[in-house]
Amino acid sequence: MSSSTGTAKLSFHVVSLFALLMFNLNTLAENRHLVQTDSWKTLTGETKGPSQATSFLRDIMNKSRITALSVAVIQDTRVVFQEIMGVVDPKTQKPVDTQTVLRAASLSKPVFAYLVMKMIDEGVISLDQPLFQSLEHPFVDFPQYSSLKGDQRYKLLTARILLSHAGGFPNWRRPRRTGRLDIKFNPGQTFSYSGEGYYLLQFVLEKKTGKNLSQLAKEKVFKPLDMTHSSFLWESRFEGNFAVDLRTILASLIRRTKTEANSAASLLTNASDYAKFLLAVLNGRDLKPETASILRKPQLRVTGKALHNLEKPDTTLNEDVQLSWTPGWGWFRSLVGEALFHVGMEEGCENYAVLFLERKIGIVIQSVSDLSRRISPMIVKELIGDIYSPFSWMRY
C-alpha cells in the first residue's frame, strides 16, 4: 500500500470519527438541552448563564409540587436560554424531553391575537368593522349566539374590542357552549376578561375563511415561525408526551382539546416554541409595521382590583404602572420601560409570559403544578430581573 493511499484512508477515518462525534453532540443537545453557550443581561444589568439558570430551576422543582417545568428566555433576536425538566406522567415517571408539550391555557390568547393581526393584514377581516357585517349572515343568526339578537349592542362588537376584553361578556357562559350569553357592559368601555369574546372572534374567522382555527394557526403562525411542537388541537404525535395532570377538576376540559380548538385556552406547546412567538411579537415579524404596533399599543385602562374582579372599580392600585390591555396582551409601564404580559393559570398549570419592549428581553414559563406555591414571580425575578410584573393584580 502506498503512503498516499494510507494517508487517504487515515484522513477518511478521521473525518468519519469527527462526523460521528458531531452527530452525537448534536443529538445530545437536541434531546437534553445540555449544550447551551449563551449568556444574557437581566433588567438590572446582571449577567446570567444557562448552568446558573438550570440550577435555580431544579431547586424550584425540588421545593415545589411541580411535575414538569418548561422555561425559555429571549433577548434581542435570539432565544438565549431554554430548559425543560420533570416528568410527563408522575405515575410512569417518564421524563420530559424536547418533544414534550404542555397546556398553555390562556397563553393561547396572544397567539390567537397575532393570527388575527395577520388576517387583518391580508384583508380577511377588519380591526374596527362591526363583526356582524363580516359574514353573509350575522353571527346572531347562528344558534350559538342567538341570545344576543335582542340586544342591539352586539352591533358594536369589533375585533379590536373583543381582543382587548371590552366586549362586555363574562369570562365563560354557564354551561359552557350551550348556556345563554349576554352582554353585561357596554362594548368598548369596560375591561372584563372574557374567553367568550375570543371564541366569538374565532367563530367569525372560521366562518369567513372556511378553515378551522387549528388549520389557520398552523398555516399562518406555527409553520412560518417554525413552532414545530405547537397546536390548538390535539395531534396523535403528542400521545405519551403531553405533560398534564388529569386528576384535576379540569380534566374534562383538558380532554376536550382532543376534539375542539379554542382560541382562548386550548394551545398545546412548550417554552422553546413559545419563545419563537415572543420573538415574532418583539420584532414585528410578518406583520405590517402599523399592525405590529397595534399589538403593543394600550387600548383600554384596567382599573379593577383584580383580573377576574367584576366589582365596580374603586381603586387606583395600578395607576402607577398605567395597567392596560392591548388587542391580545396586558400592558404596563415600569422603571425599565413598557412591557407586555399574559398569565395562563388554572388548576393543574401555571403559565406566564412577559416582554420588556425597550430592553428587548422576555421570558415564558409553563409548568404542571397544583398551584400550592406560585413560582412565576421567583423565576422572572431570578432569570431576567423582573420585579415589575403586576402579580398582585393577578392574585398571586
C-alpha positions in Angstrom: 0.0 0.0 0.0 1.4 3.4 -1.0 1.9 6.1 1.6 -0.6 8.3 -0.2 -3.2 5.6 0.0 -2.6 5.1 3.7 -2.8 8.8 4.3 -6.1 9.0 2.4 -7.6 6.1 4.5 -6.4 7.7 7.7 -8.0 11.0 6.6 -11.2 9.2 5.8 -11.3 7.6 9.3 -10.6 10.9 11.0 -13.4 12.6 9.1 -15.7 9.8 9.9 -14.9 9.9 13.6 -15.3 13.6 13.6 -18.7 13.3 11.9 -19.8 10.7 14.4 -18.7 12.9 17.3 -20.6 15.9 15.9 -23.7 13.8 15.4 -23.6 12.5 19.0 -23.1 16.1 20.3 -26.0 17.4 18.2 -28.2 14.6 19.3 -27.3 15.3 22.9 -28.1 19.0 22.5 -31.4 18.2 20.8 -32.6 15.7 23.4 -31.4 17.1 26.6 -30.8 20.9 26.0 -27.4 20.5 27.8 -25.3 22.3 25.2 -26.1 25.9 25.7 -23.4 28.6 25.4 -25.4 31.8 25.5 -25.5 34.3 28.4 -27.7 37.3 28.8 -28.2 40.5 30.7 -31.1 40.9 33.1 -33.1 44.1 33.5 -30.7 45.0 36.3 -27.6 44.5 34.2 -26.6 41.2 35.8 -25.1 38.5 33.6 -26.9 35.2 33.7 -25.8 31.9 32.2 -27.5 28.6 31.4 -25.9 26.5 34.1 -26.8 29.0 36.8 -30.4 29.3 35.5 -30.8 25.5 35.2 -29.5 25.0 38.8 -32.1 27.6 40.1 -35.0 25.9 38.2 -34.0 22.5 39.6 -34.1 24.0 43.1 -37.6 25.4 42.4 -38.7 21.9 41.2 -37.4 20.3 44.3 -39.1 22.7 46.7 -42.4 23.0 44.9 -45.1 20.5 43.9 -44.3 20.7 40.2 -44.1 17.7 38.0 -42.9 19.4 34.8 -41.4 22.8 34.0 -40.5 24.5 30.7 -38.8 27.9 30.6 -37.2 30.0 27.8 -35.6 33.4 27.8 -35.3 35.7 24.7 -33.1 38.7 24.2 -32.9 40.9 21.1 -33.3 38.5 18.2 -32.4 35.2 19.9 -33.6 32.6 22.3 -30.7 32.7 24.8 -31.9 30.0 27.2 -34.3 27.1 27.1 -34.9 24.3 29.5 -37.4 21.6 30.2 -37.3 19.3 33.2 -39.5 16.9 35.1 -41.8 14.0 34.1 -44.6 13.6 31.6 -46.6 11.4 34.0 -45.9 11.1 37.7 -47.2 7.5 37.6 -44.8 6.2 35.0 -42.1 8.7 35.8 -41.4 9.1 32.1 -39.0 12.1 31.8 -39.9 15.1 29.6 -37.8 15.9 26.5 -37.7 18.5 23.8 -40.8 16.9 22.1 -43.0 17.3 25.2 -45.9 19.7 25.1 -47.7 21.4 28.0 -51.1 23.1 28.3 -50.7 26.8 27.6 -54.2 27.7 29.0 -54.7 31.5 28.5 -51.3 32.0 26.9 -53.3 30.8 23.9 -54.9 34.3 23.6 -51.8 36.3 22.5 -51.1 33.7 19.8 -54.6 34.0 18.5 -54.4 37.8 18.6 -51.2 37.6 16.4 -53.1 35.3 14.0 -55.9 37.8 13.8 -53.5 40.6 13.0 -52.1 38.6 10.1 -55.6 38.0 8.8 -56.2 41.8 9.1 -53.1 42.4 7.0 -54.4 40.0 4.4 -57.7 41.8 4.3 -59.7 38.9 5.5 -61.3 40.9 8.3 -61.1 44.4 9.6 -60.0 45.5 13.1 -62.7 48.0 13.5 -65.6 46.9 11.2 -68.6 45.7 13.3 -68.3 41.9 13.3 -72.0 41.3 12.4 -71.1 42.8 9.0 -68.3 40.4 8.4 -70.4 37.4 7.4 -73.2 36.9 4.9 -75.4 36.1 7.8 -74.8 38.0 11.1 -73.4 35.8 13.9 -76.6 36.3 15.9 -78.4 34.2 13.3 -76.5 31.2 14.4 -77.8 29.1 17.4 -74.6 29.7 19.5 -75.2 33.4 19.6 -79.0 33.8 19.1 -79.4 35.0 22.7 -77.7 38.3 21.7 -80.2 39.1 19.0 -82.4 41.1 21.3 -79.6 43.3 22.5 -78.6 45.7 19.8 -75.3 46.3 21.5 -74.0 43.3 19.6 -73.7 45.6 16.6 -70.9 47.5 18.4 -68.6 44.5 18.7 -65.3 44.6 16.7 -62.1 42.6 16.6 -60.3 45.3 18.4 -62.9 45.4 21.2 -63.0 41.6 21.7 -59.2 41.2 21.7 -59.0 43.9 24.3 -61.6 42.2 26.6 -64.0 45.1 26.2 -66.9 43.1 24.7 -68.9 43.2 27.9 -69.1 39.4 28.1 -68.5 37.2 31.1 -65.3 35.0 31.0 -67.4 32.0 30.1 -71.1 31.3 29.9 -72.6 28.6 32.0 -73.0 25.9 31.0 -70.1 26.2 28.6 -71.0 26.4 24.9 -74.8 25.8 25.4 -75.7 28.4 28.1 -77.2 31.8 27.4 -74.7 34.5 26.5 -75.4 38.1 27.5 -73.6 41.5 27.2 -73.1 42.7 30.8 -71.4 46.1 29.9 -71.5 48.5 27.0 -68.9 47.2 24.5 -65.7 49.2 24.2 -65.9 50.9 27.6 -65.1 48.5 30.4 -62.4 45.8 30.8 -63.9 42.4 31.5 -61.6 39.5 30.9 -63.5 37.1 28.6 -62.7 33.9 26.8 -66.1 34.2 25.2 -65.1 37.3 23.3 -62.1 35.5 21.8 -64.2 32.4 21.0 -66.7 34.6 19.1 -63.9 36.1 17.1 -62.7 32.6 16.3 -66.2 31.7 15.2 -66.4 34.6 12.8 -62.9 33.9 11.4 -63.6 30.2 10.8 -66.9 31.0 9.1 -65.2 33.7 7.0 -62.3 31.6 5.8 -63.9 28.1 5.8 -61.0 26.8 7.8 -60.8 25.8 11.5 -58.6 27.5 14.0 -56.1 24.6 14.0 -55.6 24.9 10.3 -55.3 28.7 10.3 -52.8 28.7 13.2 -50.6 26.1 11.6 -50.7 27.9 8.2 -50.3 31.4 9.4 -48.3 31.1 12.7 -46.7 27.8 13.6 -45.1 26.9 10.2 -43.8 30.4 9.4 -42.3 30.7 13.0 -41.0 27.1 13.0 -43.1 26.3 16.0 -43.0 22.6 15.3 -44.4 21.4 18.7 -47.5 23.7 18.9 -51.1 23.2 18.0 -54.5 24.4 19.1 -55.9 20.9 18.6 -54.6 17.6 19.9 -52.5 15.6 17.4 -51.5 12.0 17.6 -47.8 12.9 17.8 -48.4 14.2 21.3 -49.6 10.8 22.6 -47.5 9.8 25.5 -45.6 13.2 25.6 -48.2 15.6 26.9 -47.3 16.7 30.4 -50.5 17.3 32.2 -52.3 16.4 35.5 -55.6 14.7 34.6 -56.6 14.4 38.2 -57.8 17.9 38.5 -61.4 19.1 38.1 -60.4 20.5 34.7 -59.7 17.0 33.4 -62.9 17.1 31.1 -61.9 20.4 29.7 -58.4 19.2 29.0 -59.7 16.1 27.3 -61.8 18.4 25.1 -58.7 19.7 23.4 -58.6 16.4 21.6 -61.7 17.4 19.7 -62.2 21.2 19.9 -59.8 24.0 19.3 -60.3 27.1 21.5 -58.6 30.4 20.7 -58.7 31.4 24.4 -57.4 28.2 26.0 -56.5 25.1 24.0 -53.0 25.8 22.8 -50.5 22.9 23.4 -46.9 24.0 23.2 -43.6 24.3 25.2 -41.5 27.2 26.2 -39.0 26.7 23.4 -41.7 27.0 20.8 -43.5 29.9 22.6 -40.2 31.8 22.8 -40.1 31.9 18.9 -43.6 33.5 19.1 -42.3 36.1 21.6 -39.5 37.0 19.3 -42.0 37.5 16.5 -44.1 39.9 18.6 -41.0 41.7 19.9 -39.7 42.3 16.4 -43.0 42.6 14.5 -42.2 39.7 12.3 -44.5 39.0 9.3 -46.8 42.0 10.2 -47.1 45.4 8.6 -45.4 47.9 10.9 -48.7 49.7 11.7 -50.3 46.3 12.5 -47.4 45.2 14.7 -47.7 48.4 16.7 -51.3 47.7 17.5 -50.4 44.6 19.5 -48.1 46.8 21.6 -50.5 49.8 22.0 -52.8 50.1 25.1 -56.4 50.2 24.1 -58.2 50.2 27.5 -57.1 51.1 31.0 -57.7 48.4 33.6 -58.9 49.8 36.8 -60.3 46.8 38.6 -58.9 45.3 41.8 -58.0 42.0 40.2 -58.0 40.1 36.9 -61.4 38.4 37.4 -62.9 41.0 39.8 -66.1 42.4 38.2 -66.9 44.8 41.1 -67.3 48.5 40.2 -63.7 49.8 40.1 -63.0 51.9 43.2 -59.2 51.7 43.4 -56.1 53.3 41.8 -54.0 50.3 42.8 -52.3 50.1 39.4 -52.4 53.8 38.4 -48.6 54.0 38.9 -48.0 51.4 36.1 -50.9 52.5 33.9 -52.1 48.9 33.7 -53.9 48.5 30.4 -54.8 46.0 27.7 -53.8 45.8 24.1 -55.5 43.7 21.4 -54.0 40.5 22.8 -51.8 41.4 25.8 -51.8 43.0 29.2 -49.6 46.2 29.2 -47.9 48.1 32.0 -45.2 50.8 32.3 -42.2 50.2 34.5 -39.0 51.8 35.5 -37.3 50.0 32.6 -40.0 50.8 30.0 -43.2 49.4 28.6 -44.0 45.7 28.9 -46.5 43.1 27.6 -47.6 40.3 29.8 -50.1 37.4 29.9 -50.9 34.8 32.5 -52.3 31.3 31.9 -53.1 29.9 35.3 -55.7 27.3 36.2 -55.9 24.2 38.3 -53.1 21.9 37.1 -50.9 24.5 35.4 -49.2 27.9 36.0 -48.0 29.7 32.9 -46.7 33.3 32.5 -45.0 35.3 29.7 -43.7 38.9 29.8 -41.9 41.0 27.2 -40.0 44.2 28.1 -40.1 46.1 24.8 -37.4 48.7 25.2 -34.9 46.3 26.8 -35.9 43.6 24.3 -35.9 40.8 26.9 -38.7 38.3 27.7 -39.4 35.1 29.3 -42.1 32.4 29.1 -42.8 29.8 31.9 -45.0 26.7 31.7 -45.5 24.3 34.5 -47.6 21.4 35.6 -48.5 22.4 39.1 -51.1 22.1 41.8 -50.7 25.8 42.4 -49.8 25.3 46.1 -46.8 27.6 45.5 -46.7 30.2 42.8 -43.4 30.0 41.0 -43.6 32.7 38.3 -42.6 35.7 40.4 -39.5 33.9 41.7 -38.4 32.7 38.2 -38.9 36.1 36.4 -37.0 37.9 39.1 -34.1 35.5 39.1 -33.7 34.9 35.4 -34.5 38.4 33.9 -34.6 40.7 36.9 -38.3 41.4 36.6 -39.7 42.9 39.8 -42.4 44.9 37.9 -45.0 42.4 36.7 -48.4 43.0 38.3 -48.6 39.7 40.1 -50.8 41.1 43.0 -53.4 42.2 40.4 -53.3 38.6 39.0 -53.9 37.4 42.6 -50.6 35.8 43.2 
